[in-house]
């Protein structure tokens, strides 16, 4: 594991206990609804196996379970603290929780009907490799649904950036108890690819039908795509 990946891992281990609360506050309660949107798209192709990467406490994985009561669902993360939180939440016992590095997934080729993830891509050291791994483990015709942050753009962009730099670390200090971790999350968002650039990376990885829906003044994006069947 690269040093930058180890640092990200330590960051998420440190904020695991209040991660869901912070996501709720930072999105004004929209986070769970967006996760349900991902689950609905992932379930649009009838399937029996689903992988939720960067699963955190399993919000997306649980939403997939609600729509697919008999499917095999794996929630994978490289933060052991997040996985430990996930294992303790009611309703998570039917989901398999597994440690995994998104750069090198411990799964077979063409194993899953759907892959989901939330806030993964801005935190990886090799984006192309991570997308290639997701493409590899998807079955032909399988679908991908991802929630990701995006740098603010347009005339409101400078004001949103300023607000993020002030509000998010303040909430991180007062509520999340780790202001430095949330300063990192702001930096990773503001320094991430534009939607146009990220669309190209999905396409270069082999995905087709790449679509994006902006949320929350364009600071969050719901991405959907598929592997050719």
Residue pairs with C-beta under 8 A, 6 or more apart in sequence:
1 9
1 101
2 125
4 125
5 78
5 101
5 103
5 124
5 125
8 123
8 124
9 78
9 79
11 181
11 184
11 185
12 19
12 56
12 77
12 79
12 81
12 82
13 79
13 80
13 81
13 82
14 81
14 178
14 181
15 22
15 172
15 176
15 178
15 181
15 182
16 56
16 57
16 79
16 81
16 82
16 84
16 85
17 81
17 85
18 175
18 176
18 177
19 56
19 57
19 82
19 85
19 176
20 56
20 57
20 59
21 175
21 176
22 171
22 172
22 175
22 176
22 182
23 31
23 59
24 31
24 32
25 171
25 175
26 168
26 171
27 34
27 216
27 220
28 216
30 215
30 216
30 220
31 59
32 59
32 63
34 118
34 147
34 215
34 220
34 222
35 59
35 60
35 63
35 118
35 147
36 63
37 145
37 222
38 60
38 63
38 116
38 118
38 145
38 146
38 147
38 222
39 60
39 63
39 64
39 66
39 67
39 116
39 145
40 67
41 143
41 145
41 224
42 50
42 64
42 114
42 115
42 116
42 143
42 144
42 145
43 64
43 67
43 68
43 114
44 143
45 113
45 114
45 141
45 142
45 143
45 226
46 113
47 68
47 71
47 112
47 113
47 114
47 139
47 142
48 70
48 71
48 72
48 113
49 71
49 72
49 73
49 74
49 111
49 112
49 113
49 114
50 61
50 64
50 68
50 71
50 72
50 73
50 74
50 112
50 113
50 114
50 115
50 116
51 73
51 74
51 76
51 105
51 107
51 111
51 112
51 114
51 115
51 116
51 137
52 58
52 60
52 61
52 64
52 73
52 74
52 75
52 76
52 115
52 116
52 117
53 76
53 77
53 100
53 102
53 105
53 115
53 116
53 117
53 120
53 134
54 76
54 77
54 102
54 117
54 118
54 119
54 120
54 123
55 61
55 75
55 76
55 77
55 82
55 83
55 86
55 97
55 117
56 77
56 79
56 82
56 85
56 86
56 118
57 82
57 85
57 86
57 89
58 75
58 86
58 89
58 92
58 95
58 97
59 118
60 116
60 117
60 118
60 147
61 73
61 74
61 75
61 86
61 92
61 95
61 116
62 89
62 91
62 92
62 95
64 71
64 73
64 114
64 116
65 71
65 73
65 91
65 94
65 95
71 113
72 96
73 94
73 95
73 96
74 95
74 96
74 97
74 98
74 107
75 83
75 86
75 92
75 95
75 96
75 97
75 98
76 97
76 98
76 99
76 100
76 102
76 105
77 83
77 86
77 97
77 99
77 100
78 99
78 100
78 101
78 102
80 99
83 97
83 98
83 99
86 92
86 95
86 97
87 97
98 106
100 106
100 107
102 117
102 120
102 124
102 130
102 133
102 134
103 124
103 125
103 126
103 129
103 130
103 133
104 133
105 133
105 134
105 136
105 137
107 137
108 137
109 136
109 137
110 136
110 137
110 138
110 139
110 140
110 142
111 137
111 139
112 137
112 138
112 139
112 142
113 138
113 139
113 142
113 143
114 138
114 142
114 143
114 144
114 145
115 134
115 137
115 138
115 142
115 143
115 144
115 145
116 144
116 145
116 146
117 134
117 146
117 147
118 146
118 147
118 148
119 147
119 148
119 149
120 130
120 146
120 148
121 127
121 130
121 131
121 146
121 148
121 192
121 198
122 148
122 149
122 188
122 189
122 192
123 188
124 130
127 193
127 201
128 201
128 204
128 205
131 201
131 202
131 205
131 207
132 205
132 206
134 144
134 205
135 205
135 206
135 207
135 227
138 144
138 227
139 227
140 227
140 228
140 229
141 226
141 227
141 228
141 229
142 226
142 227
143 224
143 225
143 226
143 227
144 207
144 223
144 224
144 225
144 226
144 227
145 222
145 223
145 224
146 222
146 223
146 224
147 220
147 221
147 222
147 223
148 192
148 198
148 220
148 221
148 223
149 188
149 189
149 192
149 219
149 220
149 221
150 189
150 192
150 194
150 195
150 198
150 214
150 218
150 219
150 220
150 221
151 157
151 161
151 189
151 190
151 191
151 192
151 194
152 158
152 160
152 161
152 164
152 190
152 217
152 218
152 219
153 194
153 218
154 218
156 217
160 217
160 219
161 190
164 186
164 189
164 190
164 219
165 186
165 190
168 182
168 183
168 185
168 186
169 179
169 180
169 182
169 183
169 186
170 179
171 182
172 178
172 179
172 180
172 181
172 182
172 183
172 185
173 179
173 182
176 182
189 219
192 198
193 201
195 212
195 214
195 221
198 221
198 223
199 210
199 212
202 210
202 223
202 225
203 210
206 227
206 228
207 225
207 226
207 227
208 225
208 226
208 227
208 228
209 224
209 225
209 226
210 223
210 224
210 225
211 223
211 224
211 225
212 221
212 222
212 223
212 224
213 221
213 222
214 220
214 221
215 221
215 222
